[in-house]
Amino acid sequence: MEKLYCIEEQKRLSESFLWELQREYFHQKGIDAWGQEVPFFITSNPVITAKYANITLDFMLDWTNNHPESKQHCFYILELGTGSGMFSYYTLKTLTHLINQLQRDDMRFCYVMSDFTNNNVKYWQQHPSLKQFIENGTLDFATYNLEHDKDIKLINAGTVLDKTSIHNPLIVYANYIFDTVSHDSFTIKNNELYESVVTLRTNKNNMKRKRPKISSEIKIQYDERPIDPNHYYEDPFINKILNHYAEELNDTHFLIPTASLRSIKNLSEITQNKMFMITSDKAKSFLSEMKYINRPNLAFHGSFSFTVNYDAIARYFQHLGGDEHRPALREGLKTCIFSLGAPLKTLHQTQRSIQREIDGFMPSEYFAYHQFMKNNKNLLDAHTLSTYLKLSNHDPYVFHHIAPRINEIINDAYTSTKQYIIDMIPVIVDNFYFIPTSHDTYFDVGLFYHTLEKYDKAITFYNLSKKHFGEQFNVYYNLALCHFYLDNRPHSLKLFKRSLDFQSDNNTAREWTAYVENLINSE
């Protein structure tokens, strides 16, 4: 057996080389990470963003009702580790719509998209879907590494978010970010607390210039070293959490989300303990979930992630004098609320909103429903599919998955159902947020109209597909068909011939080319 190459030996997990590889991955991939490998649908869909927007608006209303002078100042909404920007887009749309519905011109906010790599920031700044929010002043950007940075400088405004500029509580969104930043690992056995240090090894052929080429081929070995929980961290609050776990747990392994806690401490300082956080992640939410569990699992998906210890985050907020709401024990995604400077019992509308949006139909429950519907779409009728599309809040991603089934049965559907879906199409298109290498909503919509023999509309969307996703056989072939049925035979012939440039051996395209050519010659 080949001896493995040792990358590093017995390092504290938070100081491991893993985190440098993580940052390199996101910096090098940029926005392409979310179009190819990193999962993000569960926290970047119109359903979860509507929940965040409703809770956020109710919090802003509660705060201004309790502090009328706060209307003079803007609410800053900081999204940590924004990533693709899709969550931001849906939330901005929904929150703006809700405020306009209430005709509350005095409810001012500035949404701040942030990430550690400037590559993502540059992408957002140029994104056409975000342009309207930049122009009306409700959107700004920041290059911010939550693991290390203290200052949050707004790129457009040129101001720094600190004690002098933040007057109202800072609203923070943290989705699928706490699981991808540094943690420390611990073990409790025989009523003794140990740190679990890591040794990283991989095959020699996976190494290039002393760096692993494929992170998922790294093998992690944990070793235990006894520690004193009273003096392990500089932050006494975190040591108190360690002590509590040492007293309450046994024969188990757990993580402390060190980077997340550092970030929370920093944000509490610059906001003078006025903060309202909504966060969703794969996580353990309560101490009861942390008993008798195995070593932390490192999940690779282009990047990698751990399961977040929300119990530790909740206890840290409590140490800071804050309040928290954790949902009932459920499988899947956990969504938690943390508050500093405003006990939740004083926020009546916010409490109702949390009960409705989080405790009612949880984001994780919507995802379970989505998975079932996606996997069983071919068994569903047009009415059920239209209901699913409406429940998704006109999600282009959902439409992409069910469009083949809709096209298969739409012409046999009831007229009312057919029109119901047709009426939703413009909203689906408006919801489309372009990411390179992602699904092509323009082609999906073009094919839908094509199926309904609405050829002019189909042509519009096929051309949008070509513009945004490049020239492909299917686009030219379908455009050729649409122009043929609109009696534009010369142009149809030109397009059929162009399609053959991409698939010269496609017999159907060759037959159509010959057929149209004969028709033109016989006229």
N, C-alpha and C positions, 0 to 999 in steps of 0.2 A: 504493500500500500504506500502510495506517495505521501511523503511528509508534508504537512501543511505549512504554509508560510505564516509567520506570526506578525500581524500588523501592529498590535500593541498588547501589553500584558498588564493585567490587574489594575485597571484604571477605574476611578469612580465614574459611574455611568454618565453623569452630567458633564464630565470632562473628556469623554470618549471622542475618538476620531470620527465616530459615526455622525456627529452633528456637523462637522465640517463637510463631510460628504453630502449630507442633507442640503446644506446651503448651496454647495456647488451644483447639485442637481437642479434646484429651482432657478438658480442664477443662469445656468447654461441653457436650460430648456425654455425659460421664460414662459410666455403664454401657451406655448405648445404642450406644456406638461398637462394642462387640463383638457386638451383635445385628444390626448393619446392614452395616458396611463393613470393619472391621478383621479380617483372617483370624486365627484362633487355634486351629483344630481340631488342627493338627499338634503343638502343644505343650500341648494341654488335653484329652487323651483318656485313658481308663483304662489304655491300654497303656504310654504313656510315663511316666505317673505311677507305675505299678507298678515300672518300671525304676528311677526315682529313689528310690522308697521302699526297694527292696531294697538298692541301693548305700548309701543313707543308713544303714540299719540295720546293715549289715556294717561300715561305718566306725565307727559308735558302739560296736559290739561289739569291734572291733579296738582302738579307743582305750581303752576301759575295761579290756580285757585287758592292754594295755601300761601303763596308768596306773590301777591299782585305786582310788586315792583319788578319781578323777574321778567315781565313782558317787555321791558326796555332792552333786554339782552337776548342774544342768539343762543339756541341750544346747539351744542356741537355733538355730532354723532360720529364716533370714531370706530371704523371697522378694522380690526386687527387681522393681518394676513389675508388681505382681500382676495388674492389669487386671480381668478378669471375676470371678475367684475360683474358676473351675471347676477349674483345675489344683490349687489349694490344697485344695479339697474332696476330690477323688479321692486326693490324696497323704495327707491326714490320715486318711481312711478306711483306706487300705491300710497305712500305717505303724502305726496303732493296732492293726489286726488282726494284723499280723506280730508286734508286741511281745506282744500277748495270747496268741498261739499259743505263744510261747517262755516265757510266764509270767515275764516279766522286769519285775517291779514296780519294780526299781531303775533301769530304763532310762527316765529322765524327760526329756521334751523340751517345748519351747514353740515353736510355729510362729508366725512373725510375718509377717502379710500387710502389705505396704507399697506405697504409691504417693505421687506428689507431690501429687495432688489429693484434698482431703478429701471430694469428692463420691463417689468410689469407696469410700472408707473407711466412710462413712455407710451405703452400700448393704450392704457386707459385714456390718456390725454388726447389721443388721436381718434378715439372710437366714436363713430357717428351717432350711436345711440345715446351717448353721454353728453353730446354737444349742447343740447338744450339746457341741461342742468348746470353746466359750466357757465353758460352765457347768462343765466338768471341768478347766478351767485349762490346756488344751494349745494354746489359740489366743489370740493377742493381735494388736494392730494398731499401725501407725505411719504417720504422714504424713511421708514421707521423700523428698526430692528428691536422687537419687544424684549429680546433676551439681554440686550446690552445698552440700548440708547435711553437717555434721560429726556432729551428734548424732542418735541414733535413740532417740526416747522412746516407750516402750510405753504405749499409751493406757489399757488396763485396769489394768495393774500400777502405772503411774505412775513406773516406774523408767527409767533411761537405760542403754542398752547401751554399756558402756565397759570400761576396763581393770579396774575394781573389780567389775563385775557379771558379766563373761564369764570363766568359769574354764576351761571346755572349749572346743575349737575351735568357732568360729562356722561353721555349715553354711549356705552361700549357694546359692540357686537364682536363675539369671538366664536367663529364657526370652524370646526375642523382645523384649528390652529394649535390649541393646547396639546393635542396629541402628537404634534410634529416638532415640538421644541423640547429642550432638554429636561430630563427627569433624573432622579436618583432611585436606585433599587435597594430594597431592604428585605431581610428575612427574619422571621421570629421562629425559633425552635427551642424547645425545652425551657420556655419562658425567658430566653435571652434574645436580645436584639443585635442583629449583625447588618453591616452594610454588604451589599452584593456587588463586588467589583467585577469588571468584565475583561475578558481576554478575547481578542478578535483574531481569527485565522481564516485563511482561504487557500485554494490551490494556487501554486506558483504561476500557472498559466493564466490566472485571473489578475495578475499584477502587471502594471505598466508604470514605470517611473515611480515606483514605491507607492502606487495608489491602486486600489482594486478597480477593475474596469466595470464589473457588475456587482452592485451592492447586495443583491439578493443571494449571491453565492458566498457571502461572509457567514462564517459560523461563530456563534457567540457562546463562550463558556463563562459561567458565573462561579465565583468563589466567595466564601463568607469570611468577613473579618469582624471581630467584636468591636463595638463602639460605645461611647458614653453619650446617650441621647441628650444630656444636658448641655453639651458643648460641641455638638457636631456642626451646627450652623452658626453663623454670626448673628442671624436673626432669631431672637429668643422665642418669637411666636411659632416659628417652624419647629423649634426644639420642643415646645409644649405639645405640638401635634405628635411628634415622635414619641414622647413620653406617654401620651394617652394611648397610642397604638400599642406600645410595649406592655401597658397594663391590661388592655382589653382584648388583645389578639394573641393567638398562639398557633404554631405549626402552619404558617402561611407566608406568603410573599406579597409585597405591596410596593407601589411607587409613590414618590413625592414629586409633584410637578414643579420643580425648582424654578424654571424660567417663567412659568405662568405666575407663580407667587411673587417673584421679583418684579414682574411687570405690574401686577396688581398693587404692590407696595409703591412703586414709582407713580402710578396713576393716582393713587390715593393722596400722595404728597402734593402733586401739581394741581389737584382739584380741591385741596383742603378738605378731604374726606367727604366729597360730594360726587357720587358716581352711581350710575344705574346700568348694570350689565346684564345682557341676555347672551347666553352661550349654549351652543349645541355641539355635542361630540359623542364619540363612542367612549363610554365611561362607566365607572362604578360610582354610584351616587351616595351610598350609605355604608356605614361601618359593617352592617350585617352582610353586605355583598363581598366583603374582603376577608372572610373567614375561610381558612382551609383551601386556598387557591394556589395554583401552580405558579411557576416563575412567569414574569411578564412576557407576553408573546409579542414579537416584533413582526408586524405585518408589512410586507413589501408590496408596493403598487407603483413602481417607478421611484417614488420616494418611499419612506417608511413611516410607521406610526405605532404608538403605544396606546393602551387604554388609559384614559385620564382618571385621576383620583379626584372626583368632584367633592368627595367628603372632606378632603384636606383643604380644598379651596373654600368650601363653606365654613369650615372652622377658622380659616384665616380671616375671612370677612367678619366672623363673629368676634375674633380677637381685636379687629379694628373698630369694633362697635357697630358693625353693620347688621343687615338682615338678609335672609335668604329664603328661597322657595325651591324645593326639589320635588320633582314629580313622583308619583307612586312608582313602585318597582315594576318595571316593564323591560322586555327584551329590546335590543336595538338602540337607536339614537336617544340620548338623554338631552333634554332642554331645561336649563336651570336659570333662575333669576337671582341676582345678587344686588344689594342696595347699600350704599353708604350715605348717611346724612338724611335719610327719609325712611323710617320704619314702614314696612308694607301696610301695617294696620292704619296708617294715616293717609294711604293712597287708595281711596275707595274705588274709583273707576279702574285703576290699575289692577286691583285685586280681582274685580269682576272679569276683567279682560284676561288675566292669567288663568282664572278658572275656566273660562270659555276656550281660550286658544291653546293652552298647554295641558290643563287637566281634563278638558273635554275630549276633543279629537286631536290627539298628540301628533306632532310631526312624524314620529316613528310609526304610528298607526297608519297615517296616510301612505308612508313608504311601503308598508306591508301590503296595503290595499293596491297600491300601484304595481308592485311586483306580481301580485296575483292576476290583476287585469292584463298586464303585459304578457304574462305567460299563457293566458287563456283567451287571448283576443280572438282567435279563430273560431271560438265556440259562441261568440257573442253576436247579437243582432245589432242593427244600426241604431235603434233607440237606446240600447244599453251603452253602446260606444259613445253616442252623443252626450249621454249623461255623465259618463266618465270624463269626457273632454271638458265639459262644463265644470265638474268638480275640481279638475286640475287647474282651474282658473286660466283656461285657454293656453296650456303649456305647449310650445312648439316641439319639445322633446317627446311629450306624450303623443302628439299628433304624428310625429315621425314613426313611432312604433306601431300605431294602430291604422295609419293611412292605407297600407296594403289591404287590410281587411275591409276598411270603409270603401275603398275603390271597388272591391270585389262585389259588394252587396248594395252600394248606394243607389243604383238605378232601379232596384226592386224595392226600395224602402218607401214608406208612406211619404206623401208629398210634404207633410208638415215636418217630418223628421229630416228629410233632405234639405228643406229650407232652413231648419234650425242649425244644421251643420254649416250650410253655406253662409249664414249670417255670422257664424263664429270665426270664419276664415280671416277677415281683416284684423280681428283682435289677435289671433294667433300670429299673423305676420308682424303686427306691431310689437308683439312680445319677443320676437326673434332677436337674439343678441349674438352677433357673429363672433365665432372663435375659429381660427384656422384649424383645419382637419376635423371639425365637428360635423354633426349631421347637417344635411343641406335642406333646410326648410323651404327654400324657394323652389327646389325641384319637387319636393313633396306636394306643395300647393299647386304647382304647374300640372303635375300628374292628376291631381284631384279634379281640377277644372277640365283637363283633357278628357278624363273619364266621363264627365258630364257633357262633353261636346261643346264646351264654352272655349273655343279655340283661341279667340283673341286674348282672353285672360290667361290662358295657358301659356301663350307665347310670351306675354309680359314676364311671367315668373321663370320660364325657362331661360330667358335672356338675363334675368337677375342671377340665376344660378350660374350661368356662364361667366358673368362679370365677377362674382365673388368667389366661386369655387373652381374656376378654370374651365377650359374646353375639354369636353368628354364626348365619347361616342353617343351615350344615351341622350344627352342634351340636343346634339345636332340631329339625331334620328327622330326624336319626338318633335322638334321644331319643324322638320321636313314633313312629317305627317300632318301637323296642324296647318301648315301653309297649303298642303295638297287639298285638305278638306275645305279650305277657304278659297279654293280655285286659283291659287297663286302657284301654278305649276312650274314656271321657270325658276322661281326662287326655291320651291320645294326640291327640284332636281339638284340645284346647286348645294343645298343642305344635305341631301342624301349622299352626294359625292364627297362632301366634307366629312361626313360621318365615317366613310370608308377609309379616310386617312388615319383613323384611330383603330378601326377593326377591318382591315382589308379582306379578311376571310369570312366576314359575316354574310351568310347566304341570303338572309331576309333583306338586308340593306341592299345587296346586289340586285335582287329580284325587283325591289321597289325602284331602284335606279333605272333598270332596263324598262320597267313598265311605264314610268313617267316619261322617259325619253321617247318611247314609242308613241305615247299619247301626243306629245308635243310635235313630233315629226309628222303625225297623221292629221294634224289640224290644218 
